[in-house]
Amino acid sequence: MHTDEHGLEVGSASTAALRHYDQAIDDLLHFRAEVDAQAEAALREDPSFPMGQVLAAYLGLLTTEPDDARRARERFARFRASAPDLLPRERAHVEAAQRLLNGDFLDGGGLLGRITEEYPRDALALAVGHQVDFFTGNARSLRDRIGGALTAWREEDRHYGHVLGMYAFGLEESGHYDRSEVVGLHAVELNPKDAWGVHAVVHTYEMQGRFTDGIRYMDARMPDWSTGTFLNVHNWWHYALYAIEAGDNARALEVYDAALADGETAMELLDAAALLWRLLLEGSDQTERWRALADAWRPRMGEPFYAFNDMHAVMSYLGAGRSAEAEKLVASREAYVAAGTSATNHAMTARVGLPVCRALIAYGRQDYDTAIDLLYPIRHRINEFGGSHAQRDAVQKTLLESALRAGRLSLARVLVSERINVRPCSPYNWLKQAALAEKLGDRAASAVAADRAALLRKV
């Protein structure tokens, strides 16, 4: 019986297949594109290799692209029709993969959690479960799925740093910023090429409004995170967010053109839309950039798969001045919800995706009251359709901007006060305090808040 790199038994794998599988797991943890080629190489060596087939199924889901998921589903069905006898862990993985392929991310994530209870050194179950928690916006599980396995790992394990990097992100999403920073910095110290660990530290600085620390950190480690992984674009997006907070929109657009434009995957298009939408909220006209982005979204939107993607496609259509396409997408998702399915995305779309998309359309037609009425009731549960706090902040900023523009100043005061008291070193928050004070007729208070923002940007 063969064992993988982490000491777990695998069935019916040749030595060569297992070597490719171990390398694929290493590539997956590094977010390297080579993971696909290594997974395919493992299956060429042994087409009936259960963990190779499971890995291929997971990879088809992690892109959040309907076509990739469909191909993975068809391939996995062929494997299951003639699958060999399975070891208990492999059987559990096959069931988890099938649940995910069926669109049940909650049960699939739960099954992966049970695998790591029994096999805490199962790096694949940890990595995929972590991403499922990210897709479903489950901050507690992002933290505890990894934290519950950590004591089974040793510092000398090659992938211990990667597990720490995942844990750092879970800590950040759960609000443990001091602990997240310490753990994330240690993860990257152990493995400087851990793009997800770098990402966790970057998130920690973002959520505390420490944009100057974030820029310094990313500048110092640029060779480690800026090329060679699936996470390049997303980390460049974070860099651009820091630039916007620093008041350097020109730099943010330079980053956009160099790294975010011409994205090839839904996850990359999502980052591009999220950046341009923040600029749009501040009155920056980027129509030409929006048009190219809207064109890229169109072929991916025919089939409902992930409500978080839908929101960013709607942003792109609106930014490009194509409100009819945004309305058409919403109508298709309304029909999807009405038809009813057991997929996790169905509930995501009904409870959060559709209200957010409708609110964005209302904002686009300057119907700010409707945007508020749609967003305010769900503002504390928008995590249900996935993403991180930093990504979902685009929705919160849309609500705040709508309140300011609609003249609903009591609500705007509450929203600004919440933001300032969580992130008092954020220039954006103080600029919104200045805008609110101006609308309230308190020019002195507005000037003080604007000065505070300016001082923070000089730090």
C-alpha positions in Angstrom: 0.0 0.0 0.0 1.3 3.4 -1.0 1.2 6.5 1.2 1.2 10.1 0.2 3.7 12.8 1.3 1.7 13.3 4.6 1.6 9.6 5.5 -2.0 8.9 4.3 -2.7 5.6 2.6 -3.8 5.8 -1.0 -5.2 2.9 -3.1 -4.3 1.6 -6.6 -1.7 4.3 -7.4 1.5 3.6 -9.2 4.6 5.1 -7.8 4.8 7.6 -10.7 1.1 8.5 -10.3 1.7 9.2 -6.6 4.7 11.3 -7.3 2.6 13.5 -9.6 -0.2 13.6 -7.1 2.1 14.8 -4.3 3.5 17.5 -6.6 0.0 18.5 -7.5 -0.9 19.0 -3.9 2.2 21.2 -3.4 1.2 23.2 -6.5 -2.3 23.6 -5.2 -1.1 24.9 -1.8 1.2 27.3 -3.7 -1.7 28.3 -6.1 0.5 27.4 -9.0 -1.0 26.8 -12.5 1.0 23.6 -12.8 -1.5 21.9 -10.5 -3.7 21.0 -13.5 -0.8 19.5 -15.4 0.4 17.4 -12.5 -3.1 16.2 -11.7 -3.5 15.1 -15.4 -0.1 13.4 -15.3 -1.1 11.4 -12.2 -4.2 10.2 -14.1 -2.3 9.3 -17.2 -0.1 7.1 -15.1 -3.1 5.5 -13.4 -6.6 6.5 -14.7 -8.3 4.6 -11.8 -6.3 6.4 -9.1 -9.1 7.5 -6.7 -7.4 10.5 -5.1 -6.2 11.6 -8.5 -9.8 11.6 -9.8 -11.0 13.4 -6.6 -8.4 16.1 -7.0 -9.4 16.6 -10.7 -13.0 17.0 -9.6 -12.1 19.5 -6.9 -10.0 21.5 -9.4 -13.0 21.7 -11.8 -15.1 23.3 -9.0 -12.6 25.8 -7.6 -12.6 28.0 -10.7 -16.3 28.9 -10.0 -16.8 28.5 -13.8 -19.9 26.6 -14.9 -18.2 25.0 -17.9 -15.3 23.7 -15.8 -17.8 22.2 -13.2 -19.8 20.5 -16.0 -16.7 18.9 -17.4 -15.6 17.8 -14.0 -19.0 16.3 -13.3 -19.0 14.3 -16.5 -15.5 13.0 -15.9 -16.3 12.0 -12.3 -19.4 10.2 -13.3 -17.3 8.0 -15.7 -14.9 7.3 -12.9 -17.6 6.3 -10.4 -19.2 4.0 -12.9 -16.0 1.8 -12.8 -14.3 2.8 -9.6 -12.1 0.3 -7.9 -12.5 -0.7 -4.2 -11.9 2.4 -2.1 -10.2 3.0 1.2 -12.4 4.7 3.8 -10.8 8.1 3.4 -11.0 7.8 -0.4 -14.7 6.8 -0.1 -15.3 9.9 2.0 -13.6 12.1 -0.5 -15.6 10.7 -3.4 -18.8 11.5 -1.5 -17.6 15.0 -0.7 -16.6 15.6 -4.3 -20.0 14.3 -5.5 -21.9 16.6 -3.2 -19.9 19.6 -4.4 -20.3 18.6 -8.0 -24.1 18.4 -7.3 -23.9 22.1 -6.1 -24.3 21.3 -2.4 -21.4 23.3 -1.0 -22.7 23.2 2.5 -22.9 19.4 2.8 -19.8 19.0 0.7 -17.9 21.3 3.0 -19.3 19.5 6.0 -18.1 16.1 4.7 -14.6 17.5 4.1 -14.7 18.7 7.7 -15.4 15.1 8.9 -12.5 13.9 6.8 -10.1 16.2 8.6 -11.5 15.2 12.0 -10.3 11.7 11.2 -7.3 12.6 9.0 -6.1 16.1 10.1 -3.0 15.7 7.9 -5.1 15.5 4.8 -3.8 18.6 3.0 -6.2 18.2 0.1 -9.3 18.1 2.4 -8.0 21.1 4.3 -7.2 23.2 1.2 -10.5 22.4 -0.6 -12.6 22.8 2.6 -10.9 26.1 3.2 -11.9 27.4 -0.2 -15.4 26.1 0.2 -15.6 28.1 3.4 -14.4 31.1 1.5 -17.0 30.6 -1.3 -19.8 30.3 1.3 -18.5 33.2 3.5 -18.2 31.0 6.6 -15.7 32.9 8.7 -15.9 30.6 11.7 -15.2 27.5 9.7 -12.4 29.3 7.8 -10.7 29.6 11.2 -11.7 26.4 13.0 -11.4 23.9 10.1 -7.7 24.7 10.0 -7.2 25.4 13.7 -8.7 22.0 14.6 -6.1 20.3 12.5 -3.0 22.3 13.4 -1.8 20.2 16.3 -1.4 17.2 14.0 1.2 19.1 12.0 4.8 19.7 12.8 7.1 22.7 12.1 9.4 20.5 10.0 6.5 19.4 7.7 7.0 20.9 4.2 3.5 22.3 4.2 3.2 23.4 7.8 3.6 27.0 6.7 0.8 26.6 4.2 -1.5 25.3 6.9 -0.5 28.3 9.0 -1.2 30.6 6.0 -4.7 29.2 5.8 -5.2 29.6 9.5 -4.0 33.2 9.4 -6.7 34.0 6.8 -9.4 32.3 8.9 -8.3 34.3 11.9 -8.5 37.5 9.9 -11.9 36.8 8.6 -13.0 36.1 12.2 -11.7 39.4 13.4 -8.6 38.2 15.3 -6.3 40.7 13.5 -3.3 40.7 15.9 -3.2 36.9 16.0 -3.7 36.7 12.3 -0.8 39.0 11.6 1.6 37.0 13.8 0.5 33.7 12.3 0.6 35.0 8.7 4.0 36.5 9.1 5.3 33.3 10.5 3.8 31.3 7.6 5.5 33.5 5.1 8.8 33.3 7.0 8.6 29.5 6.7 7.8 29.7 3.0 8.2 33.1 1.3 6.4 31.8 -1.8 3.2 31.1 0.1 0.9 33.4 -1.9 -2.1 32.6 0.4 0.0 33.4 3.5 1.0 36.7 2.0 -2.6 37.3 1.1 -3.7 36.6 4.7 -1.2 39.3 6.0 -2.4 41.7 3.3 -6.0 41.2 4.4 -5.1 41.8 8.0 -3.6 45.2 7.2 -6.6 46.0 4.9 -9.2 45.3 7.6 -7.3 47.5 10.1 -6.9 50.4 7.6 -3.1 50.0 7.8 -2.6 50.8 4.1 0.9 52.1 4.5 2.0 48.9 6.3 0.3 47.0 3.5 2.1 48.8 0.7 5.5 48.4 2.5 4.9 44.7 3.0 3.8 44.0 -0.5 6.7 46.1 -2.0 9.2 44.2 0.2 7.9 40.8 -1.0 6.9 41.7 -4.5 9.0 38.9 -6.1 7.3 36.3 -3.9 3.6 37.1 -4.7 3.4 39.1 -8.0 3.9 36.4 -10.6 3.5 32.6 -11.1 0.3 31.8 -9.3 -3.5 31.9 -9.6 -3.4 34.5 -6.9 -1.4 37.1 -8.7 -4.3 39.2 -9.9 -6.0 39.1 -6.5 -3.0 40.2 -4.6 -2.4 43.0 -7.2 -6.1 44.0 -6.5 -5.2 44.4 -2.8 -2.2 46.5 -3.8 -4.6 48.7 -5.8 -7.0 49.0 -2.9 -4.1 50.3 -0.8 -3.3 52.9 -3.5 -6.9 54.1 -3.5 -6.9 54.5 0.2 -3.7 56.5 -0.1 -5.4 58.8 -2.6 -3.4 57.6 -5.6 -6.1 56.6 -8.0 -3.7 56.9 -10.9 -1.5 54.2 -9.4 -4.5 52.0 -8.9 -5.4 52.3 -12.6 -1.8 51.6 -13.5 -2.1 48.4 -11.5 -5.5 47.7 -13.2 -4.1 48.0 -16.7 -0.9 46.0 -16.0 -2.4 43.2 -13.9 -6.2 43.2 -13.8 -7.3 44.0 -17.3 -7.6 41.1 -19.7 -8.4 38.6 -17.0 -8.9 35.1 -18.1 -11.0 33.6 -15.3 -14.1 34.5 -13.4 -12.0 35.1 -10.3 -9.8 37.6 -12.1 -12.7 39.4 -13.8 -14.3 39.6 -10.3 -11.3 41.5 -9.0 -11.3 43.9 -11.9 -14.9 44.7 -11.5 -14.5 45.2 -7.7 -11.7 47.7 -8.3 -13.5 49.7 -10.9 -16.7 49.8 -8.9 -14.9 51.5 -6.0 -13.7 54.1 -8.4 -17.2 54.5 -9.9 -18.6 55.2 -6.4 -16.3 58.1 -6.2 -17.3 59.5 -9.6 -14.4 58.2 -11.7 -15.5 57.5 -15.3 -13.8 54.4 -16.6 -16.3 53.5 -19.3 -13.7 52.1 -21.8 -12.3 49.8 -19.2 -15.8 48.8 -18.1 -16.7 47.9 -21.7 -13.9 45.4 -22.1 -14.7 43.9 -18.8 -18.4 43.6 -19.6 -17.5 41.8 -22.9 -15.4 39.3 -20.9 -18.2 38.5 -18.5 -21.0 37.9 -21.1 -20.0 34.4 -22.2 -19.7 33.3 -18.6 -23.2 34.4 -17.4 -25.5 32.1 -19.3 -25.8 29.6 -16.5 -26.3 30.3 -12.8 -23.4 28.9 -10.7 -22.1 31.4 -8.1 -24.1 34.5 -7.0 -20.9 36.3 -6.0 -19.8 36.3 -9.7 -23.3 37.5 -10.8 -22.9 40.7 -8.7 -19.6 41.5 -10.3 -21.0 40.9 -13.8 -23.8 43.3 -13.0 -21.3 45.9 -11.9 -19.5 45.5 -15.2 -22.6 45.9 -17.3 -23.7 49.0 -15.4 -20.2 50.5 -15.6 -20.2 50.0 -19.3 -23.6 51.7 -19.6 -25.4 48.4 -20.5 -28.2 48.4 -18.0 -30.3 46.2 -20.3 -27.8 43.4 -19.9 -27.8 43.8 -16.2 -31.6 43.6 -16.1 -31.4 40.5 -18.3 -29.0 38.8 -16.0 -31.2 39.6 -13.0 -34.3 38.3 -14.8 -32.5 35.0 -15.6 -31.6 34.6 -11.9 -35.1 35.3 -10.9 -36.3 32.5 -13.1 -33.6 30.3 -11.6 -34.8 31.0 -8.1 -38.4 30.5 -9.1 -37.6 27.1 -10.6 -36.0 25.9 -7.3 -33.0 23.6 -6.9 -31.2 22.1 -3.9 -27.9 23.9 -4.9 -26.3 26.1 -2.3 -26.1 28.8 -5.0 -29.9 28.9 -5.1 -30.2 30.1 -1.6 -27.3 32.4 -2.1 -29.0 34.0 -5.1 -32.4 34.3 -3.4 -31.2 35.7 -0.1 -28.4 37.9 -1.1 -27.4 37.8 -4.8 -30.6 39.1 -6.2 -31.2 41.9 -3.7 -27.6 43.1 -4.2 -27.8 43.0 -8.0 -31.2 44.8 -7.9 -29.6 47.4 -5.6 -26.7 48.0 -8.0 -29.1 48.5 -10.8 -31.1 51.0 -8.7 -27.9 52.8 -7.9 -27.0 52.9 -11.5 -30.2 54.7 -12.4 -29.7 57.1 -9.4 -32.6 55.5 -7.5 -30.7 55.6 -4.2 -33.7 55.1 -1.9 -34.4 51.8 -3.6 -30.8 50.8 -3.4 -30.9 51.5 0.4 -34.2 49.6 0.9 -32.7 46.6 -0.8 -29.3 46.6 0.9 -30.0 47.7 4.4 -32.0 44.6 5.5 -29.2 42.3 4.3 -26.1 44.3 5.2 -25.2 42.0 8.2 -25.6 38.8 6.2 -24.1 39.4 2.8 -21.4 37.0 3.8 -23.9 34.3 2.8 -23.0 34.6 -0.8 -19.3 34.3 -0.2 -16.1 36.3 -0.6 -14.1 38.1 2.1 -14.9 41.1 4.2 -12.6 43.2 2.0 -14.4 42.0 -1.2 -17.9 42.5 0.3 -17.0 46.1 1.4 -17.9 47.2 -2.1 -21.5 46.5 -1.1 -21.2 48.3 2.2 -19.7 51.3 0.4 -22.6 51.3 -2.1 -25.0 51.5 0.8 -23.2 54.3 2.4 -22.9 56.3 -0.8 -26.6 55.7 -1.5 -27.5 57.1 1.9 -25.4 60.2 1.3 -26.8 60.8 -2.1 -30.4 60.1 -1.0 -30.1 62.6 1.8 -30.8 59.9 4.4 -28.3 61.5 6.7 -29.3 59.7 9.9 -28.5 56.4 8.3 -25.3 57.8 6.7 -24.2 59.0 10.2 -24.7 55.5 11.6 -22.8 53.9 8.7 -19.9 56.3 8.9 -19.7 56.1 12.6 -19.5 52.3 12.4 -16.7 52.5 9.9 -14.6 55.1 11.8 -14.8 53.2 15.1 -13.6 50.0 13.5 -11.0 51.6 11.2 -10.0 55.0 12.6 -6.9 55.2 10.4 -8.8 54.9 7.1 -8.8 58.1 5.1 -11.9 56.9 3.2 -13.9 56.8 6.4 -12.9 60.3 7.4 -13.6 61.6 3.9 -17.1 60.2 4.2 -17.4 61.9 7.6 -16.4 65.1 5.9 -19.0 64.6 3.2 -21.7 63.9 5.8 -20.8 67.0 7.9 -20.9 69.1 4.7 -24.4 67.9 4.0 -25.5 68.6 7.6 -24.2 72.2 7.1 -21.4 71.8 9.6 -18.5 73.1 7.6 -16.1 73.3 10.5 -16.6 69.6 11.3 -16.3 68.8 7.6 -12.9 70.6 7.4 -11.6 68.8 10.5 -12.6 65.4 9.1 -11.0 66.2 5.7 -7.8 67.3 7.4 -7.7 64.1 9.3 -8.0 62.1 6.1 -5.2 64.2 4.6 -2.9 63.7 7.6 -3.5 59.9 7.5 -2.5 59.8 3.8 0.8 61.5 4.7 1.8 58.8 7.2 
